[in-house]
């Protein structure tokens, strides 16, 4: 099982929303609601299968919810299809407009039937309250681990709604409410870098890039639009270069969340291009699942090709992405990144800085205390802190290490964020079971990044560094969440290892005068 920042996939190939309906047909013998090609591929072979976007109530959108069509009524069904899905130059145009049966009916009729699949449940709403209610419904019906993630569709053109106006509120309220990892689906037609930064800041587990591109086709004779919604969403081979550009630009902008790429993917080479651009997984959409009606007669061949593609991706090693543009970030990008940093500092301070009178481990009294367990045990905040730490790791890092006990959740969260193995360092050996200073597997010569929670004198980090070096590790960097500015920086400077703290006490609003008297304390 592959873990992308908490999104657990069977492999790096997933399916895009809508193309496979709810993961099963409404009828046992007729593949209505799914691409006909799906009958030739065992869906449990995918890393995950994404459902059609689900809303609180059933919604016809620009199509129909009927599934009891008689043969004599097929011309009418095809007419409706032609107003919601058409082949266009180099791809497809659709305007279904979130046509779906509603989330409660999905869980009643399809959830148990698709238990063999690893599922991503796509959710769509028009306010933070709606997304929170959708999340609560998923929480009620699906235990953690029963689905891979929920995907927030906050980018669909066919529902004619300005999602960018509600994005921050939706993610700020609905992500902490979810018991499942949240994937945010990005539009290529709005500021996707800004949206990804909001997703990263609010604790999303990953982003999907991209949703379809807004487009228009008109009948040249009458001027009437192809789509019932007038505008439609273009997908397929034609938008692959756009998808690649977006993925690459997200990485160039410093987005470190896992990216699930989807746009025009049909072959293993398409997948490799996206991996080179910076994607962590790929999603198969209309370029794979749709064909002109006669093309579905070749369903067995299509199925064989898809099964082979999955096997090729499973056996391939993810390439190391070459350096992108050499130009510096723009002033606007720098300002946005600084705003993200300031926002995270404020969140850490609000959660973890305690004011009052505290006796530190050394016996020294202090008028503030940084409670590391407050940012290490809150899922949304922990995810944000882990992403910030992950951005500081050297590119060639092979393993992350955390000191017991406070840095353990940080190390595991960073391990998930970067897909790296983790080890835990014990300054004090156990008196039961195997007595080991390092828990986990660490080979001599492994390039390690050591993660700390709070650094005061630096004593805990120095002890962990010595244990790792004794084991033969090549420790390349030490990253802490907070440095109390009480001697730790100077102590670690003599180790020859690069040291970086995300924040100092000052960044958390603590003035030097508030530091404890009596010199450095071995609190951390």
LUMPAPA-605619 format. One record per residue (C-alpha): residue number from 1; x, y, z. Coordinates in steps of 0.001 Angstrom, whole numbers. Example, Ala and Ser with C-alpha at 12.3 -4.5 7.8 and 13.67 -1.06 7.14 Angstrom:
! LUMPAPA-605619
nr_c1_c2_c3
1_12300_-4500_7800 $
2_13670_-1060_7140 $
***
This chain:
! LUMPAPA-605619
nr_c1_c2_c3
1_0_0_0 $
2_1337_3425_-1027 $
3_880_6287_1449 $
4_725_9825_52 $
5_488_12090_3090 $
6_-2246_9897_4549 $
7_-3955_9007_1254 $
8_-3436_5248_1064 $
9_-3383_3890_-2490 $
10_-2845_380_-3813 $
11_-657_1846_-6538 $
12_-100_5190_-8299 $
13_-2918_4780_-10854 $
14_-6385_5965_-9809 $
15_-9540_6790_-11751 $
16_-11049_10227_-12217 $
17_-14441_11235_-10838 $
18_-17596_10397_-12822 $
19_-16153_8112_-15505 $
20_-16864_4999_-13448 $
21_-20008_6276_-11758 $
22_-20194_4991_-8189 $
23_-17860_2033_-8771 $
24_-20641_-371_-9747 $
25_-23555_-413_-12165 $
26_-27093_283_-11064 $
27_-28044_-2970_-12784 $
28_-26348_-6306_-12427 $
29_-26279_-7100_-16126 $
30_-26085_-3680_-17797 $
31_-23077_-1370_-17336 $
32_-25247_1746_-17126 $
33_-23526_4671_-15422 $
34_-20011_3381_-16081 $
35_-17808_3440_-19137 $
36_-18438_175_-21036 $
37_-14664_-359_-20986 $
38_-14864_-846_-17203 $
39_-16242_-4387_-17600 $
40_-12889_-5447_-19049 $
41_-10794_-4182_-16123 $
42_-10946_-5455_-12522 $
43_-11490_-2154_-10697 $
44_-9806_-3430_-7549 $
45_-6519_-3286_-9498 $
46_-6523_516_-9319 $
47_-4816_2492_-6609 $
48_-8272_3931_-5940 $
49_-11546_4449_-7782 $
50_-13063_7936_-7486 $
51_-16829_8193_-7314 $
52_-19022_10583_-9250 $
53_-19240_13899_-7378 $
54_-21888_13532_-4670 $
55_-24101_16309_-3290 $
56_-26349_16463_-237 $
57_-29493_15907_-2279 $
58_-30060_14085_-5587 $
59_-29284_16392_-8497 $
60_-30127_16029_-12190 $
61_-27764_18774_-13302 $
62_-27917_18974_-17096 $
63_-28693_15286_-17643 $
64_-31122_12872_-15984 $
65_-31258_10501_-13012 $
66_-33434_7948_-14823 $
67_-31870_4504_-15125 $
68_-34895_2485_-16310 $
69_-34755_3275_-20022 $
70_-36579_966_-22420 $
71_-35081_103_-25789 $
72_-37702_2215_-27518 $
73_-36590_5208_-25473 $
74_-32896_4990_-26386 $
75_-33130_7789_-28989 $
76_-34246_10165_-26232 $
77_-31432_8957_-23960 $
78_-28895_9541_-26715 $
79_-30305_13026_-27280 $
80_-29784_13853_-23616 $
81_-26280_12410_-23777 $
82_-25418_14586_-26769 $
83_-26341_17669_-24749 $
84_-24098_16571_-21879 $
85_-21226_14721_-23597 $
86_-19760_15193_-27058 $
87_-16593_14213_-28864 $
88_-14645_17327_-29851 $
89_-11293_17941_-31517 $
90_-8663_15995_-29597 $
91_-10915_15070_-26697 $
92_-14326_15377_-25130 $
93_-16668_18078_-23874 $
94_-19125_17418_-21068 $
95_-21656_19368_-19029 $
96_-23349_16894_-16700 $
97_-23411_19487_-13906 $
98_-22934_17134_-10943 $
99_-25739_14807_-11976 $
100_-25829_12344_-9058 $
101_-28126_10363_-6755 $
102_-27117_12138_-3535 $
103_-24730_11044_-839 $
104_-27163_9126_1375 $
105_-28381_7004_-1530 $
106_-24777_6312_-2538 $
107_-24036_4857_879 $
108_-27328_2952_912 $
109_-26990_1394_-2548 $
110_-23318_1331_-3552 $
111_-20958_1556_-603 $
112_-21252_-2046_577 $
113_-21334_-3341_-3007 $
114_-17975_-1719_-3750 $
115_-16165_-2770_-568 $
116_-13470_-4576_-2563 $
117_-12429_-1276_-4158 $
118_-10180_1329_-2610 $
119_-12455_4366_-2922 $
120_-12062_8122_-3102 $
121_-15428_9762_-2442 $
122_-15881_12957_-4467 $
123_-17940_15664_-2748 $
124_-19533_18814_-4182 $
125_-21250_21701_-2426 $
126_-21858_25424_-2667 $
127_-20891_26559_838 $
128_-18703_25648_3780 $
129_-21799_24433_5610 $
130_-22683_22058_2766 $
131_-19170_20612_2648 $
132_-19175_20176_6431 $
133_-22493_18322_6243 $
134_-21151_16128_3434 $
135_-18054_15352_5498 $
136_-20206_14483_8510 $
137_-22215_12077_6350 $
138_-19047_10349_5142 $
139_-17751_10195_8717 $
140_-20996_8541_9796 $
141_-20969_5840_7113 $
142_-17259_5171_6542 $
143_-14797_4284_9276 $
144_-11212_5529_8904 $
145_-9459_3153_6539 $
146_-12630_2127_4700 $
147_-11958_4738_2017 $
148_-8716_6224_762 $
149_-9855_9858_969 $
150_-12559_12354_160 $
151_-12021_14694_-2779 $
152_-13459_18206_-2626 $
153_-14645_19172_-6102 $
154_-14271_22935_-5766 $
155_-13545_23547_-9445 $
156_-16387_22308_-11659 $
157_-17348_24731_-14446 $
158_-20618_23013_-15220 $
159_-22392_24107_-12053 $
160_-21744_27805_-12804 $
161_-20445_28758_-9362 $
162_-17436_30890_-8253 $
163_-15741_28379_-5945 $
164_-12738_30648_-5452 $
165_-14967_32880_-3305 $
166_-15655_30135_-752 $
167_-12488_28019_-991 $
168_-10757_29305_2134 $
169_-13864_28927_4309 $
170_-14646_25474_2925 $
171_-11178_24111_3623 $
172_-10785_25854_6975 $
173_-14027_24354_8277 $
174_-14452_21038_6470 $
175_-10904_19641_6530 $
176_-10622_19579_10351 $
177_-14082_17988_10501 $
178_-13110_15054_8252 $
179_-11964_11720_9658 $
180_-10508_10968_6235 $
181_-7704_12630_4258 $
182_-8939_15436_2013 $
183_-7866_15917_-1615 $
184_-8591_19295_-3216 $
185_-9357_19315_-6947 $
186_-7885_22327_-8748 $
187_-9161_24210_-11796 $
188_-6717_25231_-14536 $
189_-8879_28302_-15262 $
190_-8440_30060_-11903 $
191_-5380_30817_-9745 $
192_-4462_27199_-9055 $
193_-1213_28101_-7275 $
194_-3105_30288_-4804 $
195_-5714_27534_-4370 $
196_-2992_24936_-3738 $
197_-1376_27198_-1164 $
198_-4697_27537_633 $
199_-5090_23749_523 $
200_-1585_23301_1905 $
201_-2147_25889_4620 $
202_-5471_24404_5715 $
203_-4169_20856_6039 $
204_-5268_19123_2836 $
205_-3567_15792_2237 $
206_-3133_16224_-1539 $
207_-4368_18054_-4620 $
208_-5761_16788_-7917 $
209_-4521_18668_-10963 $
210_-6439_19325_-13076 $
211_-10186_19507_-13464 $
212_-11388_19935_-17056 $
213_-10875_23177_-18988 $
214_-13836_25462_-19637 $
215_-14728_25486_-23335 $
216_-17384_26152_-25955 $
217_-18508_24523_-29196 $
218_-21287_25829_-31454 $
219_-23181_24292_-34322 $
220_-21755_26122_-37373 $
221_-25145_26060_-39103 $
222_-27376_27303_-36298 $
223_-25017_28808_-33742 $
224_-26577_26622_-31058 $
225_-24213_25355_-28345 $
226_-23286_21693_-28219 $
227_-23884_21638_-24465 $
228_-27189_22182_-22661 $
229_-25241_24418_-20226 $
230_-23939_26497_-23177 $
231_-20343_26176_-21927 $
232_-18806_22806_-21184 $
233_-15673_21238_-19771 $
234_-13018_19997_-22193 $
235_-11038_16886_-21259 $
236_-8962_14249_-22993 $
237_-5779_14313_-25049 $
238_-6152_17973_-26051 $
239_-5582_19256_-22507 $
240_-2589_17087_-21570 $
241_-61_19924_-22180 $
242_-2145_22149_-19898 $
243_-2182_19502_-17180 $
244_1578_19065_-17418 $
245_2091_22823_-17215 $
246_-65_23125_-14102 $
247_1694_20267_-12292 $
248_5091_21732_-13150 $
249_4099_25242_-12077 $
250_2749_23958_-8771 $
251_6122_22404_-8030 $
252_7967_25530_-9169 $
253_5794_27568_-6790 $
254_6921_25433_-3856 $
255_3792_23296_-3422 $
256_4907_20150_-1611 $
257_1562_18405_-1258 $
258_1243_15147_-3202 $
259_-203_15826_-6655 $
260_-2594_13424_-8378 $
261_-2344_14362_-12051 $
262_-5202_13944_-14486 $
263_-5497_15346_-18007 $
264_-5194_13378_-21228 $
265_-3557_10283_-19730 $
266_-3803_7167_-21861 $
267_-390_5483_-21974 $
268_2552_4654_-19727 $
269_4560_7397_-21418 $
270_1843_9891_-20466 $
271_2252_8762_-16863 $
272_6020_9140_-17054 $
273_5693_12689_-18364 $
274_3524_13610_-15404 $
275_5939_11981_-12969 $
276_8768_14012_-14493 $
277_6653_17163_-14109 $
278_6243_16462_-10392 $
279_3150_14267_-9974 $
280_3003_11544_-7333 $
281_106_9608_-8869 $
282_-1939_9696_-12062 $
283_-5668_9515_-12665 $
284_-7264_8019_-15760 $
285_-10121_10057_-17203 $
286_-11892_10497_-20510 $
287_-8787_9807_-22647 $
288_-8882_6261_-21243 $
289_-12544_5532_-20606 $
290_-14417_7223_-23464 $
291_-14566_6261_-27142 $
292_-16924_6763_-30102 $
293_-19695_4171_-29932 $
294_-18055_1758_-32409 $
295_-14854_1984_-30366 $
296_-16475_238_-27423 $
297_-16516_-2947_-29511 $
298_-12777_-3009_-28843 $
299_-13416_-3079_-25099 $
300_-11287_-6186_-24447 $
301_-8290_-4536_-26139 $
302_-8829_-1335_-24164 $
303_-9010_-3363_-20964 $
304_-5789_-5189_-21761 $
305_-4043_-1872_-22401 $
306_-5228_-432_-19074 $
307_-4154_-3521_-17117 $
308_-741_-3333_-18760 $
309_-440_369_-17929 $
310_-1115_-344_-14245 $
311_1546_-3074_-14206 $
312_4072_-786_-15881 $
313_3495_1985_-13342 $
314_3690_-489_-10456 $
315_7086_-1732_-11595 $
316_8501_1697_-12484 $
317_10625_3860_-10209 $
318_9472_7435_-9786 $
319_11959_9735_-11587 $
320_13771_12523_-9777 $
321_12380_15692_-11292 $
322_15032_17915_-12928 $
323_15375_21515_-11836 $
324_12674_23796_-13208 $
325_12900_27481_-13975 $
326_15905_29255_-12553 $
327_14107_32542_-12117 $
328_13343_33749_-8607 $
329_9865_33879_-7154 $
330_7936_37012_-7953 $
331_7247_39550_-5230 $
332_3636_38387_-5121 $
333_4660_34737_-4730 $
334_7120_35667_-1986 $
335_4436_37641_-184 $
336_2000_34723_-408 $
337_4576_32274_946 $
338_5414_34645_3800 $
339_1720_35007_4575 $
340_1437_31211_4750 $
341_4408_31091_7120 $
342_2983_33820_9341 $
343_-381_32077_9422 $
344_1213_28783_10491 $
345_3242_30564_13194 $
346_37_32089_14536 $
347_-1681_28683_14528 $
348_1238_27049_16393 $
349_1315_29907_18914 $
350_-2424_29733_19520 $
351_-2317_25977_20065 $
352_941_25491_21932 $
353_2109_28625_23759 $
354_940_28580_27370 $
355_1294_31643_29560 $
356_1711_31525_33321 $
357_4320_30235_35755 $
358_5989_26946_34792 $
359_8823_24924_36275 $
360_11007_23563_33516 $
361_12857_20281_33599 $
362_15932_22097_34899 $
363_14027_23511_37840 $
364_14158_27021_36381 $
365_10900_28967_36455 $
366_9551_30460_33217 $
367_6527_32567_32381 $
368_5717_30650_29179 $
369_5788_27057_28012 $
370_5651_25590_24513 $
371_3438_22524_24679 $
372_4752_20510_21744 $
373_2000_17917_22087 $
374_-582_20507_21070 $
375_835_20838_17537 $
376_1854_17184_17405 $
377_-1557_15691_18126 $
378_-4002_17882_16181 $
379_-4356_16325_12693 $
380_-4902_19477_10633 $
381_-2163_21458_12390 $
382_215_18488_12439 $
383_-217_18065_8687 $
384_628_21740_8081 $
385_3692_21597_10329 $
386_4854_18377_8659 $
387_4517_19942_5198 $
388_6586_22930_6342 $
389_9284_20619_7701 $
390_9205_18530_4523 $
391_9961_21636_2467 $
392_13185_22077_4440 $
393_14530_18572_3842 $
394_17435_18150_1407 $
395_16312_16610_-1860 $
396_18542_13572_-1353 $
397_17096_12715_2070 $
398_16551_8967_2382 $
399_15132_8738_5897 $
400_13689_10961_8620 $
401_14454_10504_12318 $
402_12524_11793_15311 $
403_13489_11843_18967 $
404_11197_10136_21442 $
405_8716_11198_22566 $
406_7750_14652_21359 $
407_9134_14446_17813 $
408_7656_11023_17041 $
409_4355_12277_15523 $
410_6301_14904_13564 $
411_8669_12316_12107 $
412_5818_10011_11119 $
413_3833_12867_9556 $
414_6865_14027_7552 $
415_7513_10415_6558 $
416_3997_10258_5110 $
417_4308_13672_3455 $
418_7530_12786_1649 $
419_7053_9030_1282 $
420_10257_8386_3215 $
421_10959_5723_5856 $
422_11257_6907_9445 $
423_13242_5851_12479 $
424_12716_6826_16116 $
425_15660_7633_18389 $
426_15501_6689_22075 $
427_17898_8595_24375 $
428_16802_6231_27172 $
429_16623_2516_26431 $
430_13519_470_27238 $
431_13577_-1939_30166 $
432_11396_-4453_28295 $
433_11515_-6175_24918 $
434_14420_-5470_22543 $
435_16612_-2733_23991 $
436_17427_-498_21027 $
437_18503_3118_20747 $
438_16958_3310_17251 $
439_13544_1877_16409 $
440_13079_1031_12757 $
441_15492_26_10013 $
442_18559_2193_9416 $
443_21397_1074_7183 $
444_24890_2584_7567 $
445_25412_5453_5143 $
446_21714_6373_4948 $
447_21194_10114_4421 $
448_19031_11228_7350 $
449_17187_14392_8355 $
450_16718_14685_12125 $
451_13464_16283_13272 $
452_13010_18014_16626 $
453_9963_19618_18205 $
454_11315_22380_20447 $
455_14993_23270_20852 $
456_16166_25043_23989 $
457_19757_24115_24808 $
458_19916_21594_21966 $
459_20757_18753_24323 $
460_18148_16301_23028 $
461_19116_16946_19401 $
462_22826_16521_20193 $
463_22130_13220_21942 $
464_20042_11943_19018 $
465_22691_13076_16540 $
466_25348_11130_18424 $
467_23182_7973_18430 $
468_22511_8250_14697 $
469_26166_8821_13851 $
470_27191_5860_15989 $
471_24802_3762_13899 $
472_26559_4956_10737 $
473_23900_7409_9539 $
474_24871_10401_7405 $
475_22846_13147_9111 $
476_22448_15958_6579 $
477_20131_18375_8408 $
478_18359_19028_11703 $
479_14941_20673_11452 $
480_13035_21900_14508 $
481_9592_23405_14799 $
482_10507_26028_17405 $
483_13826_27369_18702 $
484_13484_29070_22091 $
485_16661_31119_21404 $
486_18314_29929_24596 $
487_21577_28480_23335 $
488_20435_25669_21070 $
489_21482_27326_17813 $
490_25034_27872_19052 $
491_25291_24330_20390 $
492_24150_22774_17123 $
493_26368_25035_15030 $
494_29404_23078_16208 $
495_28115_19756_14856 $
496_28840_20453_11196 $
497_25189_19683_10377 $
498_22893_22268_8811 $
499_20256_23398_11317 $
500_16951_25124_10643 $
501_14045_26028_12916 $
502_10702_26848_11343 $
503_10059_29456_14031 $
504_11792_31190_16906 $
505_10107_32262_20121 $
506_9882_35758_18679 $
507_7946_34417_15680 $
508_5387_33063_18147 $
509_4991_36442_19817 $
510_7271_35755_22788 $
511_9615_38611_23644 $
512_13146_37830_24885 $
513_12288_39352_28263 $
514_9857_36504_28770 $
515_12630_33901_28581 $
516_13468_32142_31880 $
517_16204_33503_34085 $
518_19202_31440_35031 $
519_20607_30606_31603 $
520_19754_27864_29151 $
521_17387_25146_30297 $
522_17546_21490_29259 $
523_13748_21476_28904 $
524_14074_20329_25291 $
***
